[in-house]
Amino acid sequence: SFLSKEVQMPDYTIVFQIWDTAGQERFRSLVPMYLRGAKAALIVYDVTSLESFKIASKLLKELHCHCAEDTKMMLIAAKCDMP
């Protein structure tokens, strides 16, 4: 799924584009397009799934290949409240 949200600041506009691919392989070829011009990127993984973490690690490597050096990156652990 995709969501775009503009936030007006006094001197500029911030555009948030959220792409939720759920780690699906079929979206892998689109990663460079998603990242074009990105100032920040978030990768969310499921702490209850080792496979989810492995996918997140691969995506993080792709970010380093396709993003500018000054792009901010964050790895986020989801479902931390799960046993």
C-alpha positions in Angstrom: 0.0 0.0 0.0 1.0 3.6 -0.4 0.3 6.8 1.5 1.5 10.4 0.7 1.1 13.2 3.2 2.3 16.8 2.9 3.1 18.8 6.0 3.4 22.6 5.6 6.2 24.2 7.6 6.7 28.0 7.7 9.5 28.0 5.1 9.1 24.6 3.3 6.9 21.6 2.7 7.7 18.1 3.9 6.3 15.2 1.8 6.0 11.9 3.5 5.6 8.9 1.1 5.0 5.6 2.9 5.4 2.4 0.9 4.3 -0.7 2.6 5.6 -3.7 0.7 5.4 -6.2 3.6 8.9 -7.4 2.5 7.4 -9.1 -0.6 10.0 -10.1 -3.2 7.8 -8.9 -6.1 8.4 -5.3 -5.0 12.2 -5.7 -4.7 12.9 -4.3 -8.2 11.0 -1.1 -7.3 13.2 -0.2 -4.4 15.5 2.2 -6.4 12.4 4.1 -7.6 11.0 4.3 -4.0 14.3 5.7 -2.8 15.0 8.3 -5.5 15.4 11.7 -3.8 14.6 10.3 -0.3 15.9 12.2 2.6 15.1 9.5 5.1 14.1 5.8 5.0 12.5 3.5 7.7 12.7 -0.2 7.6 10.3 -2.0 10.0 10.7 -5.7 10.9 8.8 -8.1 13.1 10.8 -9.1 16.2 8.9 -12.4 16.3 10.2 -13.4 12.9 13.8 -14.1 12.1 12.9 -14.1 8.4 11.6 -10.6 8.8 14.9 -9.5 10.3 16.8 -11.1 7.4 14.7 -9.3 4.9 15.2 -6.0 6.8 19.0 -6.6 6.7 18.9 -7.0 2.9 16.8 -3.9 2.5 19.2 -1.9 4.6 22.1 -3.0 2.3 20.0 -1.8 -0.7 19.4 1.5 1.0 23.2 2.0 1.2 23.5 1.3 -2.5 20.6 3.5 -3.7 20.5 6.4 -1.3 22.6 9.5 -1.0 25.3 9.4 1.8 23.3 11.9 3.8 20.0 10.0 3.7 18.9 9.2 7.3 18.1 5.5 7.9 16.3 3.9 10.8 15.6 0.2 11.6 12.5 -0.2 13.6 11.5 -3.3 15.6 7.8 -3.9 15.6 5.8 -6.2 17.9 8.2 -5.7 20.8 5.2 -6.2 23.1 4.7 -9.8 21.8 5.9 -12.7 24.0 
